[in-house]
Amino acid sequence: MADRPTMMDPPIEDLLDKVDSKFTLVTVSAKRARQINSYFNQLGEGLGALVPPQVSSVSLKPLSIAMEEVAAAKITWLRPDEVEESVK
């Protein structure tokens, strides 16, 4: 299969290799994008409670930055049933 140019970088195919499902990709990326957006919004206030972006990006969009973090394996997650098992 030939590489086709896409509008999205990193390509969805590469992102799906990093997670176990499309649902996980959407959920993790959206949650991280909200965290990144909150980080940018509180920068001038000096609160420092939020984690800054973990990758260097030319994108200014929080969702694009979050997906770049997924592609770079900078994000980890646990399913609720995995968390319950680890607590026992």
Protein Blocks (a to p, Z undefined) as FASTA:
>chain_A
ZZdddfbdcdfklmmmmpmbfklmmmmmmmmmmmmmmmmmmmmnonopaccdfbdcfbfb
fklmmmmmmmnopaccddfklmmmmmZZ
